[in-house]
Amino acid sequence: MTERLPEQNLTARSFFRYPPIGQENWEYAYACAEARVLETAFLPRGVFVDMANAESFAAAVELLSGSEYAIEADADSAAIETMLLERRSAVRAWFADLMPSKETVMLMRSREDFANMRLAIRRVVTERPLGLDYSDDGCVPAEEFEEIFEQEEYTRLPDYLQDGVEAAVLAYYENKDIRQIDHAIDRVEAAWRVRRAIETGCVFCLSLGRLQIDIHNLRTLMRLKAADRTERGHFLPDGFVERETFIQGLDTAYEALAALFFATPYAELLDEAQSYFRAEQSFLRLEQKCDDHLMGFLKTTRQIAAGPQPVVAYLLTKEAEIRTMRMMLVGKKNGLSPKLMLDRLGHWM
């Protein structure tokens, strides 16, 4: 096992805005160079602003005519989704082929394994057909998921997924609340990512995992408060901010949340998110600010000349661009107001 990382002990008070990202590794020189070139093809924010303000879906699609997202003006929702999934699968395949570290590839691909597992368990406990519509971007081939869950041969799954299956099923049958499946899997996935980052000695992966835990807890805090719920077990451990701070936030007035988190990088985020929620009864600004903070962290990898950090950052940023494109195309297709789309559009682009 790799020596314990000093970054494991950091709290949100140990840095001003973003946690450390680790050192350079020239084994990744070629991969970084390719990622730097591809970054120049990211769509600027202005394209998405123009799409939101376009008078129709056809006018919005016309703005994409010279990009990889070009699509017919009469495309239906299924065609949009197919095109976007193809773009996402392509960038993930590029990442898997290019990365020297298969451990890092596994960490990224496992995200789809957990997503597939959520879907399969939900269908099992609700006695619905298991289906074949699982993502093939994970470590476990999509066609195996139905067979594994149909025959209950969970030992064929990686250890981290076996733990997730057990935790999710037990959590569901406590009171047959399907929401407990997601909460249980969230806990298993977050803990596993932190543990794997520590074991492999990857500072960047550890910082990324812990930052994502903080963001999960921020979203959970705002949603629990809005629903006037007090389930303290929904907050995940191992983030930079102690769980107790989020628990205290449940009993704190909205206007005092920023003060509660004043010593963390999230005070401004919460201040804007709660102000928008109280005015609009919407979490759009919360989602925007959380995405912006994560993307801001990924941008700090630009100071690294060579290493896994810029390549992982490119993958996650490209996936964020694809999600933004989905929001814009589906929003225009369904006649959402430009204000709603612009309120959700991040500033990181």
DOTORGU-355251 format. One record per residue (C-alpha): z, x, y; residue number from 0; residue in one letter. Coordinates in pm, 1 decimal. Example, Ala and Ser with C-alpha at 12.3 -4.5 7.8 and 13.67 -1.06 7.14 Angstrom:
<sites>
{pz: 780.0	px: 1230.0	py: -450.0	pos: 0	code: A}
{pz: 714.0	px: 1367.0	py: -106.0	pos: 1	code: S}
</sites>
This chain:
<sites>
{pz: 0.0	px: 0.0	py: 0.0	pos: 0	code: M}
{pz: -88.8	px: 124.2	py: 348.7	pos: 1	code: T}
{pz: 192.6	px: 241.4	py: 574.1	pos: 2	code: E}
{pz: 346.3	px: -33.6	py: 783.7	pos: 3	code: R}
{pz: 156.4	px: -73.0	py: 1110.2	pos: 4	code: L}
{pz: 357.4	px: -37.6	py: 1432.0	pos: 5	code: P}
{pz: 153.9	px: -328.3	py: 1575.4	pos: 6	code: E}
{pz: 321.9	px: -557.0	py: 1322.2	pos: 7	code: Q}
{pz: 636.9	px: -548.9	py: 1534.0	pos: 8	code: N}
{pz: 470.4	px: -625.2	py: 1866.5	pos: 9	code: L}
{pz: 555.4	px: -944.8	py: 2051.9	pos: 10	code: T}
{pz: 364.8	px: -1114.5	py: 2332.9	pos: 11	code: A}
{pz: 592.1	px: -929.2	py: 2575.0	pos: 12	code: R}
{pz: 462.3	px: -594.3	py: 2448.1	pos: 13	code: S}
{pz: 127.7	px: -619.5	py: 2626.0	pos: 14	code: F}
{pz: -6.2	px: -773.7	py: 2945.6	pos: 15	code: F}
{pz: -290.4	px: -993.6	py: 2818.6	pos: 16	code: R}
{pz: -448.3	px: -881.5	py: 2491.5	pos: 17	code: Y}
{pz: -301.8	px: -696.7	py: 2191.0	pos: 18	code: P}
{pz: -426.4	px: -354.9	py: 2069.3	pos: 19	code: P}
{pz: -753.6	px: -326.5	py: 1879.5	pos: 20	code: I}
{pz: -712.9	px: 6.2	py: 1701.5	pos: 21	code: G}
{pz: -909.2	px: 329.2	py: 1701.6	pos: 22	code: Q}
{pz: -1273.0	px: 426.6	py: 1659.8	pos: 23	code: E}
{pz: -1435.1	px: 481.8	py: 1320.3	pos: 24	code: N}
{pz: -1772.0	px: 655.4	py: 1322.0	pos: 25	code: W}
{pz: -1855.8	px: 522.1	py: 978.5	pos: 26	code: E}
{pz: -1961.2	px: 213.8	py: 1173.4	pos: 27	code: Y}
{pz: -2188.3	px: 392.2	py: 1421.7	pos: 28	code: A}
{pz: -2510.6	px: 229.3	py: 1299.9	pos: 29	code: Y}
{pz: -2353.9	px: -114.7	py: 1258.9	pos: 30	code: A}
{pz: -2213.0	px: -99.0	py: 1612.6	pos: 31	code: C}
{pz: -2544.4	px: 11.2	py: 1758.4	pos: 32	code: A}
{pz: -2720.4	px: -283.5	py: 1597.6	pos: 33	code: E}
{pz: -2452.8	px: -524.9	py: 1716.1	pos: 34	code: A}
{pz: -2483.3	px: -390.5	py: 2073.2	pos: 35	code: R}
{pz: -2856.8	px: -455.9	py: 2069.3	pos: 36	code: V}
{pz: -2813.6	px: -809.2	py: 1936.1	pos: 37	code: L}
{pz: -2552.6	px: -887.5	py: 2201.7	pos: 38	code: E}
{pz: -2824.6	px: -870.2	py: 2465.5	pos: 39	code: T}
{pz: -2980.7	px: -1184.2	py: 2313.5	pos: 40	code: A}
{pz: -2676.4	px: -1405.6	py: 2371.5	pos: 41	code: F}
{pz: -2764.6	px: -1710.9	py: 2578.4	pos: 42	code: L}
{pz: -2618.0	px: -1696.8	py: 2930.5	pos: 43	code: P}
{pz: -2376.5	px: -1968.0	py: 3035.5	pos: 44	code: R}
{pz: -2632.0	px: -2100.4	py: 3281.4	pos: 45	code: G}
{pz: -2851.4	px: -2225.9	py: 2997.1	pos: 46	code: V}
{pz: -2568.7	px: -2444.4	py: 2867.2	pos: 47	code: F}
{pz: -2488.7	px: -2569.1	py: 3217.3	pos: 48	code: V}
{pz: -2853.9	px: -2667.5	py: 3263.0	pos: 49	code: D}
{pz: -2853.1	px: -2840.7	py: 2924.0	pos: 50	code: M}
{pz: -2544.4	px: -3043.3	py: 3017.4	pos: 51	code: A}
{pz: -2705.0	px: -3147.7	py: 3345.4	pos: 52	code: N}
{pz: -3046.8	px: -3220.9	py: 3192.4	pos: 53	code: A}
{pz: -3162.0	px: -3580.2	py: 3239.4	pos: 54	code: E}
{pz: -3234.1	px: -3634.8	py: 2870.4	pos: 55	code: S}
{pz: -3212.9	px: -3482.2	py: 2524.2	pos: 56	code: F}
{pz: -3581.5	px: -3388.5	py: 2543.6	pos: 57	code: A}
{pz: -3525.4	px: -3209.8	py: 2874.7	pos: 58	code: A}
{pz: -3229.7	px: -3021.4	py: 2728.6	pos: 59	code: A}
{pz: -3431.5	px: -2916.6	py: 2422.3	pos: 60	code: V}
{pz: -3713.4	px: -2790.7	py: 2643.8	pos: 61	code: E}
{pz: -3476.1	px: -2530.4	py: 2786.8	pos: 62	code: L}
{pz: -3452.5	px: -2377.7	py: 2438.0	pos: 63	code: L}
{pz: -3824.2	px: -2339.1	py: 2376.8	pos: 64	code: S}
{pz: -3817.6	px: -1959.2	py: 2395.9	pos: 65	code: G}
{pz: -3494.9	px: -1909.1	py: 2200.4	pos: 66	code: S}
{pz: -3394.3	px: -1903.0	py: 1834.2	pos: 67	code: E}
{pz: -3256.2	px: -2254.9	py: 1882.5	pos: 68	code: Y}
{pz: -3595.4	px: -2410.0	py: 1956.5	pos: 69	code: A}
{pz: -3618.5	px: -2757.1	py: 1804.1	pos: 70	code: I}
{pz: -3842.4	px: -3061.8	py: 1832.3	pos: 71	code: E}
{pz: -3766.1	px: -3312.3	py: 2106.8	pos: 72	code: A}
{pz: -3751.8	px: -3593.7	py: 1850.9	pos: 73	code: D}
{pz: -3518.1	px: -3407.7	py: 1611.7	pos: 74	code: A}
{pz: -3243.6	px: -3620.1	py: 1461.0	pos: 75	code: D}
{pz: -2883.3	px: -3518.5	py: 1404.7	pos: 76	code: S}
{pz: -2954.5	px: -3397.4	py: 1050.4	pos: 77	code: A}
{pz: -3229.6	px: -3164.8	py: 1174.2	pos: 78	code: A}
{pz: -3000.5	px: -3025.2	py: 1443.7	pos: 79	code: I}
{pz: -2723.8	px: -2957.7	py: 1192.7	pos: 80	code: E}
{pz: -2962.8	px: -2794.6	py: 945.9	pos: 81	code: T}
{pz: -3102.0	px: -2562.7	py: 1211.7	pos: 82	code: M}
{pz: -2755.5	px: -2457.9	py: 1330.6	pos: 83	code: L}
{pz: -2623.7	px: -2399.9	py: 977.7	pos: 84	code: L}
{pz: -2926.2	px: -2180.2	py: 907.9	pos: 85	code: E}
{pz: -2849.6	px: -1971.5	py: 1217.7	pos: 86	code: R}
{pz: -2486.4	px: -1938.6	py: 1114.7	pos: 87	code: R}
{pz: -2568.6	px: -1840.6	py: 756.5	pos: 88	code: S}
{pz: -2818.6	px: -1583.6	py: 882.6	pos: 89	code: A}
{pz: -2568.5	px: -1404.6	py: 1107.2	pos: 90	code: V}
{pz: -2306.2	px: -1408.2	py: 832.0	pos: 91	code: R}
{pz: -2553.8	px: -1259.3	py: 584.5	pos: 92	code: A}
{pz: -2643.4	px: -991.7	py: 841.3	pos: 93	code: W}
{pz: -2275.2	px: -909.4	py: 882.6	pos: 94	code: F}
{pz: -2212.2	px: -886.6	py: 507.7	pos: 95	code: A}
{pz: -2511.0	px: -656.0	py: 453.7	pos: 96	code: D}
{pz: -2431.6	px: -427.4	py: 746.2	pos: 97	code: L}
{pz: -2055.5	px: -375.2	py: 720.3	pos: 98	code: M}
{pz: -1944.1	px: -62.5	py: 529.1	pos: 99	code: P}
{pz: -1602.7	px: -219.3	py: 458.3	pos: 100	code: S}
{pz: -1631.2	px: -494.0	py: 197.8	pos: 101	code: K}
{pz: -1263.5	px: -572.0	py: 259.1	pos: 102	code: E}
{pz: -1349.3	px: -683.3	py: 613.9	pos: 103	code: T}
{pz: -1645.7	px: -881.6	py: 481.4	pos: 104	code: V}
{pz: -1413.7	px: -1056.5	py: 236.9	pos: 105	code: M}
{pz: -1168.4	px: -1140.7	py: 516.5	pos: 106	code: L}
{pz: -1444.1	px: -1306.9	py: 716.1	pos: 107	code: M}
{pz: -1607.4	px: -1484.9	py: 422.8	pos: 108	code: R}
{pz: -1276.1	px: -1620.4	py: 298.3	pos: 109	code: S}
{pz: -1272.1	px: -1855.3	py: 596.3	pos: 110	code: R}
{pz: -1532.2	px: -2066.0	py: 417.2	pos: 111	code: E}
{pz: -1337.0	px: -2047.6	py: 91.5	pos: 112	code: D}
{pz: -1039.0	px: -2208.7	py: 262.6	pos: 113	code: F}
{pz: -1265.6	px: -2468.1	py: 427.0	pos: 114	code: A}
{pz: -1423.3	px: -2552.8	py: 91.1	pos: 115	code: N}
{pz: -1079.9	px: -2577.6	py: -66.2	pos: 116	code: M}
{pz: -960.3	px: -2822.6	py: 199.5	pos: 117	code: R}
{pz: -1256.7	px: -3046.4	py: 126.6	pos: 118	code: L}
{pz: -1218.2	px: -3026.3	py: -251.0	pos: 119	code: A}
{pz: -842.9	px: -3100.1	py: -248.6	pos: 120	code: I}
{pz: -885.8	px: -3395.5	py: -15.2	pos: 121	code: R}
{pz: -1139.2	px: -3542.3	py: -256.0	pos: 122	code: R}
{pz: -921.9	px: -3477.2	py: -559.8	pos: 123	code: V}
{pz: -608.2	px: -3644.9	py: -423.9	pos: 124	code: V}
{pz: -803.5	px: -3943.6	py: -286.3	pos: 125	code: T}
{pz: -996.4	px: -3976.6	py: -614.6	pos: 126	code: E}
{pz: -1334.2	px: -3936.5	py: -451.8	pos: 127	code: R}
{pz: -1632.4	px: -3757.3	py: -612.1	pos: 128	code: P}
{pz: -1600.9	px: -3381.8	py: -570.2	pos: 129	code: L}
{pz: -1962.9	px: -3347.7	py: -458.8	pos: 130	code: G}
{pz: -2179.2	px: -3040.7	py: -414.8	pos: 131	code: L}
{pz: -2183.9	px: -3008.9	py: -35.1	pos: 132	code: D}
{pz: -1972.5	px: -2692.7	py: -10.3	pos: 133	code: Y}
{pz: -2061.8	px: -2397.3	py: 209.4	pos: 134	code: S}
{pz: -2216.5	px: -2102.1	py: 30.7	pos: 135	code: D}
{pz: -2094.8	px: -1852.6	py: 292.5	pos: 136	code: D}
{pz: -1763.0	px: -1783.9	py: 117.9	pos: 137	code: G}
{pz: -1661.6	px: -1542.9	py: -156.4	pos: 138	code: C}
{pz: -1664.9	px: -1819.8	py: -420.0	pos: 139	code: V}
{pz: -2018.7	px: -1958.3	py: -478.7	pos: 140	code: P}
{pz: -2051.4	px: -2317.8	py: -361.3	pos: 141	code: A}
{pz: -2173.6	px: -2444.7	py: -698.1	pos: 142	code: E}
{pz: -1852.6	px: -2325.5	py: -864.8	pos: 143	code: E}
{pz: -1617.4	px: -2535.2	py: -652.8	pos: 144	code: F}
{pz: -1698.8	px: -2867.8	py: -818.1	pos: 145	code: E}
{pz: -1671.0	px: -2716.1	py: -1165.0	pos: 146	code: E}
{pz: -1340.4	px: -2540.0	py: -1092.5	pos: 147	code: I}
{pz: -1175.7	px: -2849.3	py: -945.1	pos: 148	code: F}
{pz: -1330.1	px: -3088.2	py: -1196.1	pos: 149	code: E}
{pz: -1191.0	px: -2884.8	py: -1486.5	pos: 150	code: Q}
{pz: -875.5	px: -2779.9	py: -1297.8	pos: 151	code: E}
{pz: -944.0	px: -2415.0	py: -1382.4	pos: 152	code: E}
{pz: -779.4	px: -2281.2	py: -1069.2	pos: 153	code: Y}
{pz: -719.8	px: -1939.2	py: -1223.7	pos: 154	code: T}
{pz: -1091.5	px: -1874.9	py: -1162.7	pos: 155	code: R}
{pz: -1018.2	px: -1876.1	py: -789.6	pos: 156	code: L}
{pz: -899.1	px: -1567.6	py: -599.3	pos: 157	code: P}
{pz: -520.1	px: -1536.5	py: -576.0	pos: 158	code: D}
{pz: -511.3	px: -1645.2	py: -211.9	pos: 159	code: Y}
{pz: -689.4	px: -1969.9	py: -296.6	pos: 160	code: L}
{pz: -467.4	px: -2037.0	py: -597.8	pos: 161	code: Q}
{pz: -167.2	px: -2017.7	py: -363.8	pos: 162	code: D}
{pz: -341.0	px: -2256.2	py: -125.8	pos: 163	code: G}
{pz: -419.0	px: -2512.5	py: -396.1	pos: 164	code: V}
{pz: -58.4	px: -2518.2	py: -517.1	pos: 165	code: E}
{pz: 89.3	px: -2543.7	py: -167.1	pos: 166	code: A}
{pz: -155.1	px: -2815.7	py: -54.9	pos: 167	code: A}
{pz: -112.4	px: -3037.5	py: -360.7	pos: 168	code: V}
{pz: 267.8	px: -3012.2	py: -350.9	pos: 169	code: L}
{pz: 272.0	px: -3089.0	py: 22.3	pos: 170	code: A}
{pz: 50.7	px: -3395.3	py: -24.1	pos: 171	code: Y}
{pz: 253.6	px: -3549.5	py: -305.0	pos: 172	code: Y}
{pz: 581.3	px: -3522.2	py: -113.9	pos: 173	code: E}
{pz: 488.4	px: -3841.7	py: 73.2	pos: 174	code: N}
{pz: 114.6	px: -3877.2	py: 5.4	pos: 175	code: K}
{pz: 27.1	px: -3783.4	py: 363.4	pos: 176	code: D}
{pz: -320.6	px: -3629.0	py: 358.5	pos: 177	code: I}
{pz: -250.8	px: -3441.0	py: 681.8	pos: 178	code: R}
{pz: -2.0	px: -3224.7	py: 493.1	pos: 179	code: Q}
{pz: -292.9	px: -3068.1	py: 302.7	pos: 180	code: I}
{pz: -423.6	px: -2905.0	py: 619.4	pos: 181	code: D}
{pz: -78.2	px: -2794.0	py: 731.5	pos: 182	code: H}
{pz: -5.2	px: -2631.1	py: 395.4	pos: 183	code: A}
{pz: -340.1	px: -2451.5	py: 381.8	pos: 184	code: I}
{pz: -300.6	px: -2334.6	py: 741.9	pos: 185	code: D}
{pz: 28.3	px: -2168.2	py: 648.1	pos: 186	code: R}
{pz: -112.1	px: -2000.7	py: 336.8	pos: 187	code: V}
{pz: -428.0	px: -1880.9	py: 511.3	pos: 188	code: E}
{pz: -251.3	px: -1741.7	py: 818.4	pos: 189	code: A}
{pz: 11.3	px: -1560.1	py: 611.7	pos: 190	code: A}
{pz: -251.1	px: -1414.3	py: 380.3	pos: 191	code: W}
{pz: -463.8	px: -1281.8	py: 668.9	pos: 192	code: R}
{pz: -169.0	px: -1107.1	py: 829.0	pos: 193	code: V}
{pz: -60.0	px: -964.7	py: 495.2	pos: 194	code: R}
{pz: -408.3	px: -833.7	py: 409.4	pos: 195	code: R}
{pz: -447.9	px: -673.5	py: 752.1	pos: 196	code: A}
{pz: -116.6	px: -491.5	py: 704.7	pos: 197	code: I}
{pz: -207.2	px: -379.8	py: 353.6	pos: 198	code: E}
{pz: -546.0	px: -242.6	py: 462.9	pos: 199	code: T}
{pz: -409.1	px: -81.2	py: 780.3	pos: 200	code: G}
{pz: -655.3	px: -261.8	py: 1009.2	pos: 201	code: C}
{pz: -497.9	px: -287.6	py: 1356.4	pos: 202	code: V}
{pz: -778.4	px: -505.2	py: 1490.7	pos: 203	code: F}
{pz: -764.0	px: -753.6	py: 1201.9	pos: 204	code: C}
{pz: -387.6	px: -776.9	py: 1238.5	pos: 205	code: L}
{pz: -409.3	px: -841.7	py: 1613.2	pos: 206	code: S}
{pz: -685.7	px: -1097.4	py: 1557.2	pos: 207	code: L}
{pz: -487.8	px: -1279.8	py: 1288.5	pos: 208	code: G}
{pz: -168.8	px: -1291.8	py: 1492.8	pos: 209	code: R}
{pz: -354.9	px: -1402.2	py: 1806.5	pos: 210	code: L}
{pz: -518.5	px: -1685.4	py: 1611.5	pos: 211	code: Q}
{pz: -173.5	px: -1793.8	py: 1494.8	pos: 212	code: I}
{pz: -57.9	px: -1810.9	py: 1858.1	pos: 213	code: D}
{pz: -361.8	px: -2020.2	py: 1950.0	pos: 214	code: I}
{pz: -300.7	px: -2252.5	py: 1655.2	pos: 215	code: H}
{pz: 58.3	px: -2298.4	py: 1769.3	pos: 216	code: N}
{pz: -45.2	px: -2365.6	py: 2129.2	pos: 217	code: L}
{pz: -281.1	px: -2641.7	py: 2015.1	pos: 218	code: R}
{pz: -15.5	px: -2781.5	py: 1782.6	pos: 219	code: T}
{pz: 243.9	px: -2783.6	py: 2060.8	pos: 220	code: L}
{pz: 25.5	px: -2984.0	py: 2297.6	pos: 221	code: M}
{pz: -81.6	px: -3234.5	py: 2032.7	pos: 222	code: R}
{pz: 269.6	px: -3293.9	py: 1901.4	pos: 223	code: L}
{pz: 399.7	px: -3350.1	py: 2254.2	pos: 224	code: K}
{pz: 115.7	px: -3592.0	py: 2331.0	pos: 225	code: A}
{pz: 196.1	px: -3792.4	py: 2017.0	pos: 226	code: A}
{pz: 571.3	px: -3774.3	py: 2087.7	pos: 227	code: D}
{pz: 625.9	px: -3611.0	py: 1749.2	pos: 228	code: R}
{pz: 877.0	px: -3339.8	py: 1662.5	pos: 229	code: T}
{pz: 758.6	px: -3189.5	py: 1330.9	pos: 230	code: E}
{pz: 878.1	px: -2833.8	py: 1377.5	pos: 231	code: R}
{pz: 735.3	px: -2717.8	py: 1045.3	pos: 232	code: G}
{pz: 379.7	px: -2733.9	py: 1176.7	pos: 233	code: H}
{pz: 424.4	px: -2412.1	py: 1377.7	pos: 234	code: F}
{pz: 312.2	px: -2099.8	py: 1194.0	pos: 235	code: L}
{pz: 516.3	px: -1778.3	py: 1176.1	pos: 236	code: P}
{pz: 387.0	px: -1421.2	py: 1226.3	pos: 237	code: D}
{pz: 226.2	px: -1474.1	py: 1566.9	pos: 238	code: G}
{pz: 307.3	px: -1265.9	py: 1873.8	pos: 239	code: F}
{pz: 517.4	px: -1551.3	py: 2015.6	pos: 240	code: V}
{pz: 821.3	px: -1657.2	py: 1814.2	pos: 241	code: E}
{pz: 809.2	px: -1999.6	py: 1648.9	pos: 242	code: R}
{pz: 1134.8	px: -2087.0	py: 1825.2	pos: 243	code: E}
{pz: 957.3	px: -2074.1	py: 2162.3	pos: 244	code: T}
{pz: 704.2	px: -2335.6	py: 2052.2	pos: 245	code: F}
{pz: 980.8	px: -2549.1	py: 1901.5	pos: 246	code: I}
{pz: 1165.3	px: -2531.5	py: 2232.7	pos: 247	code: Q}
{pz: 842.5	px: -2642.5	py: 2400.1	pos: 248	code: G}
{pz: 862.6	px: -2977.8	py: 2221.1	pos: 249	code: L}
{pz: 1172.5	px: -3060.2	py: 2427.4	pos: 250	code: D}
{pz: 1036.5	px: -2911.9	py: 2749.8	pos: 251	code: T}
{pz: 869.6	px: -3118.7	py: 3021.5	pos: 252	code: A}
{pz: 496.3	px: -3062.8	py: 3061.2	pos: 253	code: Y}
{pz: 532.8	px: -2914.7	py: 3407.8	pos: 254	code: E}
{pz: 786.9	px: -2660.7	py: 3277.1	pos: 255	code: A}
{pz: 576.7	px: -2529.7	py: 2986.6	pos: 256	code: L}
{pz: 421.7	px: -2249.3	py: 3190.3	pos: 257	code: A}
{pz: 769.3	px: -2130.9	py: 3290.5	pos: 258	code: A}
{pz: 881.9	px: -2134.8	py: 2927.0	pos: 259	code: L}
{pz: 591.7	px: -1904.0	py: 2836.4	pos: 260	code: F}
{pz: 608.9	px: -1699.2	py: 3159.7	pos: 261	code: F}
{pz: 654.9	px: -1368.1	py: 2973.0	pos: 262	code: A}
{pz: 350.9	px: -1427.4	py: 2751.1	pos: 263	code: T}
{pz: -24.4	px: -1420.9	py: 2820.6	pos: 264	code: P}
{pz: -36.0	px: -1798.5	py: 2771.5	pos: 265	code: Y}
{pz: 146.7	px: -1926.3	py: 3080.0	pos: 266	code: A}
{pz: -168.8	px: -1983.2	py: 3286.0	pos: 267	code: E}
{pz: -348.8	px: -2134.7	py: 2986.9	pos: 268	code: L}
{pz: -73.4	px: -2391.4	py: 2932.2	pos: 269	code: L}
{pz: -42.6	px: -2468.4	py: 3301.6	pos: 270	code: D}
{pz: -411.6	px: -2563.3	py: 3326.5	pos: 271	code: E}
{pz: -418.0	px: -2739.4	py: 2990.4	pos: 272	code: A}
{pz: -117.8	px: -2962.7	py: 3063.5	pos: 273	code: Q}
{pz: -241.8	px: -3045.5	py: 3414.3	pos: 274	code: S}
{pz: -579.3	px: -3154.3	py: 3277.2	pos: 275	code: Y}
{pz: -419.5	px: -3351.7	py: 2994.8	pos: 276	code: F}
{pz: -188.3	px: -3541.9	py: 3229.0	pos: 277	code: R}
{pz: -481.8	px: -3626.5	py: 3455.9	pos: 278	code: A}
{pz: -747.2	px: -3703.0	py: 3193.1	pos: 279	code: E}
{pz: -550.5	px: -3770.1	py: 2871.9	pos: 280	code: Q}
{pz: -780.5	px: -3520.7	py: 2701.9	pos: 281	code: S}
{pz: -744.9	px: -3185.2	py: 2528.2	pos: 282	code: F}
{pz: -1082.7	px: -3057.1	py: 2649.8	pos: 283	code: L}
{pz: -931.2	px: -2802.9	py: 2885.9	pos: 284	code: R}
{pz: -684.5	px: -2688.5	py: 2619.8	pos: 285	code: L}
{pz: -969.6	px: -2621.1	py: 2377.4	pos: 286	code: E}
{pz: -1171.3	px: -2446.3	py: 2646.5	pos: 287	code: Q}
{pz: -886.6	px: -2220.1	py: 2752.3	pos: 288	code: K}
{pz: -794.1	px: -2131.1	py: 2393.4	pos: 289	code: C}
{pz: -1154.9	px: -2037.8	py: 2318.5	pos: 290	code: D}
{pz: -1178.9	px: -1836.1	py: 2638.6	pos: 291	code: D}
{pz: -864.2	px: -1641.8	py: 2552.8	pos: 292	code: H}
{pz: -987.9	px: -1553.2	py: 2205.5	pos: 293	code: L}
{pz: -1329.1	px: -1452.9	py: 2338.6	pos: 294	code: M}
{pz: -1160.8	px: -1243.4	py: 2606.8	pos: 295	code: G}
{pz: -978.3	px: -1054.5	py: 2333.9	pos: 296	code: F}
{pz: -1306.2	px: -996.6	py: 2148.4	pos: 297	code: L}
{pz: -1461.5	px: -857.9	py: 2466.3	pos: 298	code: K}
{pz: -1203.5	px: -579.3	py: 2470.6	pos: 299	code: T}
{pz: -1387.4	px: -429.2	py: 2171.7	pos: 300	code: T}
{pz: -1655.1	px: -310.4	py: 2416.1	pos: 301	code: R}
{pz: -1437.5	px: -7.8	py: 2484.5	pos: 302	code: Q}
{pz: -1488.5	px: 102.7	py: 2121.8	pos: 303	code: I}
{pz: -1791.3	px: 325.7	py: 2066.2	pos: 304	code: A}
{pz: -1790.9	px: 285.1	py: 1687.7	pos: 305	code: A}
{pz: -1572.0	px: 87.2	py: 1450.0	pos: 306	code: G}
{pz: -1549.3	px: -249.1	py: 1276.2	pos: 307	code: P}
{pz: -1413.9	px: -415.0	py: 1591.8	pos: 308	code: Q}
{pz: -1743.5	px: -462.7	py: 1783.5	pos: 309	code: P}
{pz: -1924.9	px: -587.4	py: 1472.3	pos: 310	code: V}
{pz: -1658.0	px: -846.1	py: 1390.4	pos: 311	code: V}
{pz: -1652.5	px: -943.6	py: 1758.7	pos: 312	code: A}
{pz: -2028.7	px: -997.6	py: 1754.6	pos: 313	code: Y}
{pz: -2003.6	px: -1220.8	py: 1446.3	pos: 314	code: L}
{pz: -1728.5	px: -1437.1	py: 1595.3	pos: 315	code: L}
{pz: -1899.6	px: -1458.1	py: 1934.4	pos: 316	code: T}
{pz: -2228.5	px: -1558.4	py: 1774.1	pos: 317	code: K}
{pz: -2050.7	px: -1828.5	py: 1577.1	pos: 318	code: E}
{pz: -1894.3	px: -1952.1	py: 1902.2	pos: 319	code: A}
{pz: -2240.1	px: -1966.4	py: 2062.0	pos: 320	code: E}
{pz: -2364.9	px: -2175.2	py: 1768.3	pos: 321	code: I}
{pz: -2070.8	px: -2415.3	py: 1801.8	pos: 322	code: R}
{pz: -2140.9	px: -2447.9	py: 2174.0	pos: 323	code: T}
{pz: -2504.3	px: -2521.9	py: 2099.2	pos: 324	code: M}
{pz: -2397.1	px: -2793.4	py: 1853.9	pos: 325	code: R}
{pz: -2175.4	px: -2948.2	py: 2119.8	pos: 326	code: M}
{pz: -2458.2	px: -2951.5	py: 2373.0	pos: 327	code: M}
{pz: -2731.8	px: -3083.0	py: 2144.6	pos: 328	code: L}
{pz: -2516.3	px: -3349.8	py: 1981.7	pos: 329	code: V}
{pz: -2367.6	px: -3442.1	py: 2318.6	pos: 330	code: G}
{pz: -2706.4	px: -3491.5	py: 2480.0	pos: 331	code: K}
{pz: -2830.8	px: -3676.8	py: 2171.9	pos: 332	code: K}
{pz: -2541.6	px: -3922.1	py: 2200.3	pos: 333	code: N}
{pz: -2546.6	px: -3957.9	py: 2577.2	pos: 334	code: G}
{pz: -2218.8	px: -3782.1	py: 2661.2	pos: 335	code: L}
{pz: -2159.9	px: -3734.7	py: 3030.8	pos: 336	code: S}
{pz: -2235.2	px: -3393.0	py: 3183.3	pos: 337	code: P}
{pz: -1874.8	px: -3378.4	py: 3308.9	pos: 338	code: K}
{pz: -1728.2	px: -3400.0	py: 2960.6	pos: 339	code: L}
{pz: -1955.0	px: -3126.7	py: 2828.8	pos: 340	code: M}
{pz: -1896.7	px: -2899.3	py: 3126.0	pos: 341	code: L}
{pz: -1519.7	px: -2949.4	py: 3105.5	pos: 342	code: D}
{pz: -1533.5	px: -2825.3	py: 2745.6	pos: 343	code: R}
{pz: -1782.8	px: -2542.0	py: 2810.2	pos: 344	code: L}
{pz: -1613.6	px: -2204.1	py: 2802.6	pos: 345	code: G}
{pz: -1636.9	px: -1938.5	py: 3071.3	pos: 346	code: H}
{pz: -1659.9	px: -1647.7	py: 2827.0	pos: 347	code: W}
{pz: -2038.7	px: -1652.6	py: 2803.9	pos: 348	code: M}
</sites>
